Amino acid sequence: MPRWIVRLAVALLPLLATILFAFLTMEGHLNFGGGEKDLFLSVPLLLWSAVFLFSSLIAWWRGVKLGRAAVMSAILATGFVVLLWVSALAYMLMQSPPG
């Protein structure tokens, strides 16, 4: 199998898994007790997988080996989602009325 197919598959796998997760949640095969709100679980996964895909493609373009690129992309994507979560939390805490 050509090496570029493996690299592309590794970069796209989280995005495809997120789409499958969202589809299974919409169809009711996965139920987390929140009704339609269960779909909101896929938003952080979608953000994570998009950042993973983007950073994997950049690492591929720069010539980074596959294993190192996957680890770096996972760390970067996780840091991005955590940064967004902390930023949203700080914003909500600053907007809440005192007392």
Helices and strands as residue ranges (DSSP letters): H 3-27, G 35-41, H 42-62, H 66-95
